[in-house]
Amino acid sequence: MIDQPQDVGGWTEDKTEVPLAETDGDGMPDEWEKKNNLDPNDPADGTKYSLSPEYTNLEVYMNNLVNHLFPTKK
């Protein structure tokens, strides 16, 4: 029976990273917005469909975060 963290080797060490700059509060980092020709000072561009006709710019960004988990077959 596991009663204490020590029973399973203790707690894992959490790794922290410096968050990416995100000026306008739309959920997309400034660097990614610049790379995709969006305005890092426009909070409304996250809800626009300028990168895809079917998905908002924020949805395109979020998909980009997990894209490597679903490689395409060649």
C-alpha positions in Angstrom: 0.0 0.0 0.0 1.3 3.4 -0.9 0.9 5.9 2.0 3.8 8.3 1.5 5.6 9.7 -1.6 8.7 8.0 -0.3 7.0 4.6 -0.9 7.3 5.2 -4.6 10.6 7.0 -4.8 9.5 10.5 -3.7 8.2 13.4 -5.6 9.4 14.1 -9.2 11.3 17.3 -9.7 9.2 19.8 -11.6 11.0 21.6 -14.4 10.1 25.2 -15.0 10.7 27.4 -18.1 10.4 31.1 -18.7 7.0 31.8 -20.3 7.0 33.1 -23.9 6.2 36.8 -24.3 2.5 37.4 -25.0 1.7 41.1 -25.1 -1.9 41.3 -26.2 -3.5 38.6 -24.1 -5.0 36.6 -27.0 -3.3 33.3 -26.0 -0.7 33.3 -28.8 3.0 34.1 -28.0 4.3 37.2 -29.8 7.1 35.2 -31.5 4.5 32.8 -33.1 2.3 35.7 -34.1 5.1 37.5 -35.9 6.2 34.3 -37.6 2.6 33.9 -38.9 2.2 37.5 -40.0 -0.2 38.4 -37.1 0.0 41.5 -34.9 1.3 40.8 -31.4 -0.4 44.0 -30.2 -3.9 43.1 -31.5 -5.9 41.1 -29.0 -8.7 40.5 -31.6 -6.6 38.5 -34.1 -6.9 35.3 -32.0 -10.6 35.1 -33.0 -10.0 35.8 -36.7 -9.8 33.3 -39.5 -6.8 34.7 -41.4 -4.6 31.5 -41.2 -7.4 29.0 -42.0 -10.9 29.3 -43.3 -12.1 26.7 -40.8 -10.3 27.5 -37.6 -9.5 30.6 -35.7 -5.9 31.8 -35.4 -5.9 30.7 -31.8 -7.1 27.2 -32.8 -4.3 27.0 -35.4 -1.8 28.0 -32.8 -3.1 25.4 -30.3 -3.1 22.7 -32.9 0.5 23.6 -33.7 1.4 22.8 -30.1 0.4 19.2 -30.5 1.0 18.7 -34.2 4.1 16.6 -33.5 2.0 14.0 -31.6 0.1 13.2 -34.9 2.7 12.8 -37.7 1.3 12.5 -41.2 2.0 9.3 -43.1 4.2 9.6 -46.1 
